[in-house]
Amino acid sequence: MMHSISPALAHRLRSIQPFLAMELVKQADALKNAGHDMIYLAIGEPDFTAPEIVQRAAYAAMQRGDTGYTPALGLWPLREKIADFYARAYGLPIDPRRVVVTAGASGALLLACAALVGAGDEVLMPDPSYPCNRHFVAAFDGIARLIDCGPEQRYQLSAKQVQHHWQASTRGVLIASPSNPTGTSISTIELHQIIGLVKQRGGFVLVDEIYQGLSYDVPHSSGNYGFPDSALSLDPDVITLNSFSKFFCMTGWRLGWLVVPESLVAVFEKLAQNLFICPSTIAQHAAMACFSDEALDIYQQRRAEFKRRRDFLVPAFESLGLSIPVLPDGAFYLWADVRQVADNSQELAQRAMQQAHVVLVPGADFGQAQTQYYIRASYATAFSRLQEAVDRLSRLLN
């Protein structure tokens, strides 16, 4: 009998851990398949689908046969619509040539790290933060340096921390605003100071703005839709990434974009040509309808509904002994301290899943800064299901 011999694996895999949230969902799916009614507060996926006008645009593209490869940077009309959106939403004149359409925000981060991160290069990011961000850095043999950012600073990096932790091997800073898992935004003043410090050192600032359309309490920009200022309003050399998944409710369509300095467009194009060929053509045709007045009216209504869910769930969790140290001002997550009701969040997540059939994400996914005492809950599910989840957790904890 022949024995199979596994090939040697790349050493970078030692720096990339499984995505615990997805592993937990697999356990929950097994319970669901066994007949249990599971309420998922785990994955950041809006329960809303793409509006009908977006779906019709996708179908029309298929009927026309517009399904072949597009340019690597995306369809020019879509790049123009994204640039026009910045003018309307933020009052920012963005050249469409600077817009790089990508295979989701994950594709955007992959391209950015391929362009900017080399072996041994360090990237500063807050702890807690979205786990895949540090793994994108590790995928290119870089080092994600997580910096403890507590509730007193809204879980966001400070300029003082960036200055203190910057060293010869540091190449840049990765910030998400609003953040996953905390739902908090960085202040404009702090971000402006960070950008100044990093530019003095010849580094890059990469700002994840995928939840910015779902901002509730922060000061608005001069644009038309009540969004906060984009980081691009502070400095045109900042690299921002965005997505059609969250505000635009197109998670499975896998489409996002970057806005990059004009000097880097050719670099990103070369990488996109080799790594992706192009983003999904059908998704690109559909996404152009996202910027219609009809679709934007729907998205504004949905943002109001997410805020309603947040305003229900925060006091409900507080009443259960799940403390919310900082009110989330955006996204659709609560970052809750479990120490009044459990020894750690892993224990609580298992109890909630097995006994109450409510799926929550333990904080260990998101860093090391006391994250074992925190749990993330997503309110991207229907209001009635949130109410039922609170009732079940109340019975479990009381």
KEGUGU-776432 format. One record per residue (C-alpha): x, y, z. Coordinates in nm, 4 decimals. Layout:
N
X/Y/Z
X/Y/Z
...
END
This chain:
398
X/Y/Z
0.0000/0.0000/0.0000
0.1289/0.3437/-0.0945
0.1406/0.6027/0.1826
0.0502/0.9595/0.0911
0.3160/1.2142/0.1731
0.2008/1.5668/0.2487
0.4065/1.8438/0.0916
0.5887/2.0842/0.3180
0.3690/2.3832/0.3927
0.4702/2.7477/0.3813
0.5976/2.8798/0.7136
0.3552/3.1738/0.7025
0.0701/2.9370/0.7890
0.1991/2.9308/1.1468
0.0983/3.2980/1.1724
-0.2556/3.2474/1.0429
-0.5124/3.1059/1.2842
-0.8582/2.9716/1.1963
-1.1401/3.2270/1.1946
-1.3110/3.1227/1.5189
-1.6388/3.2927/1.4306
-1.6728/3.0725/1.1239
-1.5813/2.7629/1.3245
-1.8516/2.8504/1.5771
-2.1071/2.8937/1.3003
-2.0238/2.5431/1.1765
-2.1117/2.4090/1.5219
-2.4326/2.6106/1.5201
-2.5216/2.4813/1.1746
-2.4892/2.1248/1.3046
-2.7380/2.2069/1.5819
-2.9691/2.3687/1.3257
-2.9512/2.0600/1.1051
-3.0450/1.8535/1.4112
-3.3690/2.0504/1.4349
-3.2882/2.3361/1.6740
-3.4063/2.6913/1.6033
-3.0790/2.8845/1.6040
-3.0577/3.2640/1.6246
-2.7359/3.3845/1.4657
-2.5824/3.6971/1.6202
-2.2416/3.5910/1.4962
-2.1734/3.6866/1.1359
-2.1739/4.0430/1.0081
-2.4168/3.9856/0.7243
-2.7206/4.2098/0.6752
-3.0496/4.0218/0.6690
-3.1532/4.2538/0.3855
-3.0773/4.1429/0.0305
-2.9792/4.3673/-0.2587
-3.2722/4.5922/-0.3594
-3.4811/4.4805/-0.6529
-3.3344/4.7479/-0.8814
-2.9859/4.6006/-0.8195
-3.1075/4.2482/-0.8851
-3.2716/4.3619/-1.2101
-2.9441/4.5189/-1.3220
-2.7645/4.1875/-1.2718
-3.0299/3.9978/-1.4638
-3.0246/4.2509/-1.7472
-2.6459/4.2128/-1.7790
-2.6826/3.8354/-1.8068
-2.9571/3.8711/-2.0688
-2.7346/4.1043/-2.2721
-2.4462/3.8634/-2.2439
-2.2324/4.1174/-2.0582
-2.0527/3.8462/-1.8619
-1.7007/3.8471/-2.0042
-1.3836/3.9764/-1.8467
-1.3683/4.3443/-1.7589
-1.0548/4.5576/-1.7176
-0.8596/4.4540/-1.4074
-0.9431/4.7822/-1.2313
-1.3142/4.7391/-1.2998
-1.5732/4.8716/-1.5443
-1.5069/5.2368/-1.6203
-1.8758/5.3398/-1.5755
-1.8745/5.1808/-1.2280
-1.5505/5.3610/-1.1352
-1.7152/5.6841/-1.2492
-2.0247/5.6170/-1.0386
-1.8111/5.5459/-0.7296
-1.6185/5.8693/-0.7842
-1.9458/6.0592/-0.8279
-2.0701/5.9015/-0.5039
-1.7747/6.0549/-0.3178
-1.8699/6.3941/-0.4605
-2.2315/6.3577/-0.3474
-2.1742/6.1795/-0.0149
-1.8615/6.3606/0.1046
-1.8159/6.6643/-0.1188
-1.4868/6.5113/-0.2408
-1.3658/6.5371/-0.6017
-1.2160/6.1930/-0.6703
-1.0676/6.1138/-1.0102
-1.2291/5.7849/-1.1294
-0.8827/5.6677/-1.2347
-0.7969/5.6378/-0.8648
-1.0831/5.3939/-0.8027
-0.9803/5.0266/-0.8054
-1.2765/4.7864/-0.8107
-1.1933/4.4645/-0.6252
-1.3262/4.1191/-0.5439
-1.4740/4.2339/-0.2133
-1.3017/4.4267/0.0646
-1.0943/4.1124/0.1216
-0.9634/4.1419/-0.2325
-0.8880/4.5079/-0.1653
-0.6854/4.4226/0.1461
-0.5043/4.1467/-0.0407
-0.3983/4.3893/-0.3139
-0.2985/4.6557/-0.0622
-0.0836/4.4179/0.1399
0.0721/4.2735/-0.1757
0.1681/4.6267/-0.2809
0.2805/4.7672/0.0536
0.3967/4.4874/0.2876
0.7229/4.2993/0.2528
0.8872/4.0239/0.4556
0.9439/4.1418/0.8128
0.7551/4.4683/0.7645
0.5384/4.5698/1.0587
0.1894/4.7167/1.0341
0.0370/4.8812/1.3403
-0.3283/4.8113/1.4151
-0.5557/4.8321/1.7192
-0.6287/4.5459/1.9533
-0.9156/4.4495/1.9264
-0.9601/4.4441/1.5492
-1.0944/4.2265/1.2693
-0.8810/3.9073/1.2712
-0.8446/3.8719/0.8948
-0.6666/4.2082/0.8792
-0.3632/4.0753/1.0629
-0.3718/3.7568/0.8573
-0.3586/3.9506/0.5303
-0.0385/4.1083/0.6603
0.0967/3.7661/0.7602
0.0118/3.6255/0.4161
0.2857/3.8491/0.2738
0.5290/3.7624/0.5534
0.4645/4.0887/0.7326
0.4070/4.1317/1.1056
0.0837/4.2724/1.2442
0.1709/4.4599/1.5646
-0.1450/4.4775/1.7731
-0.1591/4.7712/2.0129
-0.3847/4.7574/2.3183
-0.6669/5.0089/2.2680
-0.9107/5.0126/2.5582
-1.2564/5.1616/2.6054
-1.1114/5.4901/2.7312
-0.9963/5.5571/2.3715
-1.2975/5.3925/2.2055
-1.0828/5.0915/2.1063
-0.9092/5.3044/1.8411
-0.5397/5.3833/1.7918
-0.4046/5.7131/1.9192
-0.1363/5.9246/1.7572
0.0674/5.8909/2.0764
0.0629/5.5113/2.0445
0.1647/5.5246/1.6782
0.4582/5.7495/1.7657
0.5622/5.5263/2.0564
0.5430/5.1946/1.8686
0.6871/5.3077/1.5342
1.0284/5.1545/1.4704
1.2664/5.0922/1.1829
1.0690/4.7923/1.0551
0.7296/4.9667/1.0689
0.5786/5.0392/0.7289
0.2288/5.1593/0.7991
-0.0955/5.1704/0.9960
-0.4247/4.9887/0.9326
-0.7355/5.1442/1.0884
-1.1040/5.0541/1.0577
-1.3651/5.3221/1.1265
-1.6285/5.2223/1.2278
-1.4553/4.9139/1.3599
-1.5327/4.5464/1.3649
-1.5793/4.4196/1.6407
-1.6500/4.7311/1.8471
-1.8627/4.9469/1.6178
-1.6627/5.2552/1.7208
-1.5118/5.5271/1.5017
-1.1824/5.7097/1.5351
-1.2020/6.0847/1.5919
-1.1150/6.3094/1.2988
-0.8536/6.4915/1.5072
-0.6786/6.1680/1.6093
-0.6812/6.0293/1.2563
-0.5418/6.3549/1.1174
-0.2555/6.3436/1.3670
-0.1824/5.9790/1.2840
-0.1734/6.0554/0.9120
0.0738/6.3380/0.9745
0.3029/6.1179/1.1849
0.3015/5.8349/0.9330
0.3682/6.0623/0.6349
0.6686/6.2115/0.8158
0.8075/5.8589/0.8399
0.7386/5.7663/0.4785
0.4763/5.5084/0.5699
0.1255/5.4288/0.4509
-0.2141/5.4767/0.6150
-0.4784/5.2254/0.5102
-0.8304/5.3039/0.6349
-1.1085/5.0466/0.6197
-1.4347/5.2387/0.5658
-1.6636/4.9474/0.4806
-1.9050/5.0333/0.7645
-1.8967/5.4081/0.7183
-2.2353/5.4144/0.5489
-2.3714/5.2621/0.8693
-2.2722/5.5480/1.1016
-2.5284/5.6786/1.3480
-2.3942/5.9336/1.5946
-2.0761/6.0882/1.4544
-2.0609/6.4379/1.2983
-2.1702/6.4444/0.9358
-1.9692/6.5565/0.6351
-2.0876/6.8263/0.3969
-2.2326/6.5640/0.1616
-2.5907/6.4630/0.0963
-2.6374/6.1398/0.2912
-2.5356/6.2152/0.6475
-2.2108/6.0173/0.6342
-1.9095/6.1181/0.8433
-1.6013/6.2494/0.6636
-1.3946/6.0006/0.4684
-1.0264/5.9807/0.5589
-0.9665/6.1099/0.2065
-1.0949/6.4490/0.3201
-0.7922/6.4695/0.5510
-0.5278/6.3658/0.2999
-0.5591/6.2449/-0.0616
-0.2626/6.0088/-0.0164
-0.4483/5.7925/0.2350
-0.5577/5.4590/0.0884
-0.9191/5.3760/0.1699
-1.1106/5.0571/0.1093
-1.4834/5.0042/0.0929
-1.7303/4.7322/0.0061
-2.0710/4.6644/-0.1429
-2.1337/4.4043/0.1305
-2.2475/4.6027/0.4337
-2.4229/4.9343/0.3585
-2.5156/4.8094/0.0100
-2.6259/4.4624/0.1369
-2.4418/4.2583/-0.1306
-2.2336/4.0193/0.0829
-2.2241/3.7207/-0.1528
-2.1659/3.9307/-0.4629
-1.8020/3.9792/-0.3528
-1.7380/4.3318/-0.4708
-1.5491/4.6209/-0.3144
-1.3176/4.9046/-0.4057
-1.0087/5.1018/-0.3123
-0.9251/5.4666/-0.3629
-0.5481/5.4928/-0.4073
-0.3062/5.7772/-0.4875
-0.2662/5.8292/-0.8612
0.1005/5.7274/-0.8351
-0.0036/5.3770/-0.7209
-0.2771/5.3038/-0.9770
-0.0427/5.1219/-1.2160
0.0962/4.9160/-0.9260
-0.2488/4.7997/-0.8190
-0.3478/4.7336/-1.1796
-0.0484/4.5058/-1.2326
-0.1284/4.3104/-0.9176
-0.5001/4.2878/-0.9976
-0.4254/4.1595/-1.3487
-0.2168/3.8765/-1.2080
-0.4085/3.7880/-0.8910
-0.7726/3.8289/-0.9985
-0.7931/3.9065/-1.3738
-1.0995/4.1139/-1.2802
-1.3807/4.1321/-1.0236
-1.7144/3.9618/-1.0943
-1.8569/4.1180/-1.4085
-2.2212/4.0526/-1.3190
-2.1706/4.2010/-0.9716
-2.0148/4.5126/-1.1271
-2.3120/4.5688/-1.3580
-2.5472/4.5203/-1.0639
-2.3493/4.7561/-0.8405
-2.3981/5.0481/-1.0760
-2.7660/5.0451/-0.9760
-2.6669/5.0890/-0.6088
-2.6085/5.4577/-0.6751
-2.9530/5.5271/-0.8159
-3.1812/5.7494/-0.6101
-3.4229/5.4580/-0.5678
-3.1586/5.2310/-0.4197
-3.0020/5.5013/-0.2000
-3.3432/5.5807/-0.0487
-3.3767/5.2121/0.0449
-3.0281/5.2047/0.1961
-3.1045/5.5101/0.4090
-3.4170/5.3388/0.5426
-3.2148/5.0293/0.6237
-2.9537/5.2354/0.8077
-3.2345/5.3753/1.0258
-3.3485/5.0198/1.0956
-2.9974/4.9148/1.2031
-2.9896/5.2112/1.4409
-3.3272/5.1041/1.5830
-3.1845/4.7572/1.6468
-2.8777/4.9011/1.8177
-3.0904/5.1247/2.0378
-3.2914/4.8204/2.1462
-3.0058/4.5772/2.1951
-2.7638/4.7953/2.3939
-2.9955/4.8511/2.6949
-3.1243/4.4938/2.6633
-2.7719/4.3531/2.6952
-2.6942/4.5912/2.9803
-3.0002/4.4618/3.1680
-2.8659/4.1068/3.1292
-2.5331/4.1999/3.2911
-2.3531/4.2205/2.9561
-2.1875/4.5598/2.9894
-2.1251/4.7775/2.6826
-1.8330/5.0021/2.7891
-1.8560/5.2173/2.4741
-2.1734/5.2855/2.2782
-2.1089/5.1733/1.9194
-2.1615/5.4631/1.6790
-2.1637/5.2534/1.3614
-2.1545/4.9111/1.1940
-2.3864/4.6493/1.3489
-2.1917/4.5033/1.6415
-2.1947/4.5186/2.0200
-1.8680/4.4580/2.2092
-1.9889/4.3386/2.5489
-1.8001/4.2652/2.8717
-1.9196/3.9288/3.0108
-1.7487/3.9314/3.3528
-2.0694/3.9908/3.5463
-2.2218/3.6686/3.4120
-1.9352/3.4357/3.3099
-1.5677/3.3661/3.3682
-1.4862/3.4220/3.0030
-1.6571/3.4761/2.6698
-1.5703/3.1329/2.5296
-1.7654/2.9708/2.8130
-2.0609/3.2058/2.7632
-2.0636/3.1563/2.3854
-2.0814/2.7790/2.4263
-2.3571/2.7999/2.6883
-2.5563/3.0412/2.4746
-2.5230/2.8209/2.1674
-2.5857/2.4842/2.3320
-2.8567/2.5840/2.5794
-3.0232/2.8992/2.4453
-2.9467/2.8332/2.0765
-2.8162/3.1875/2.0360
-2.4888/3.2202/1.8440
-2.2402/3.4806/1.9726
-1.8698/3.5255/1.8943
-1.6116/3.5021/2.1765
-1.3632/3.7877/2.1792
-1.0499/3.5758/2.1362
-1.0919/3.6063/1.7591
-1.0172/3.9774/1.7717
-0.6863/4.0075/1.9575
-0.5230/3.9589/2.2991
-0.6095/4.2786/2.4916
-0.8429/4.1200/2.7511
-1.0532/3.9955/2.4613
-1.1279/3.6742/2.6535
-1.3682/3.8821/2.8636
-1.5604/4.0249/2.5684
-1.8172/3.8897/2.3303
-1.9315/4.0258/1.9951
-2.2972/4.0289/1.9011
-2.4178/4.1270/1.5557
-2.7524/4.3015/1.5201
-2.7639/4.2449/1.1442
-3.0587/4.0087/1.1931
-3.4305/4.0861/1.2064
-3.5677/4.2885/1.4983
-3.8065/4.0109/1.6065
-3.5182/3.7638/1.6218
-3.3168/4.0065/1.8347
-3.6092/4.0243/2.0778
-3.6295/3.6450/2.0899
-3.2517/3.6207/2.1430
-3.2718/3.8575/2.4415
-3.5559/3.6518/2.5907
-3.3559/3.3308/2.5542
-3.0396/3.4835/2.7015
-3.2430/3.6242/2.9890
-3.3711/3.2766/3.0737
-3.0202/3.1341/3.0412
-2.8516/3.3934/3.2630
-3.1252/3.4312/3.5241
END
